[in-house]
């Protein structure tokens, strides 16, 4: 599949690689975290220490722009030319 046609990335686990600042030791861990990425941003979905669902959402610039528009914070412009009332 070409990356240009890819609309969404989904996975049921993520692999995290970190390098300890003090020792320089690098470790990798595969974690049971659902991963969903679209043009709007990405969501990480897992359980907290009590087994309750928990999510982290990171919005892309594109996603933030859409949220601003939906909540009235975007530019006062008619993008499709059919709703200006003129």
Secondary structure by P-SEA (a helix, b strand, c coil): ccccccccccccbbbbbbbcccccbbbbbbccbbbbbcccbbbbbbbcccccccbbbbbcaaaaaaaaaaaccccccccccccccc
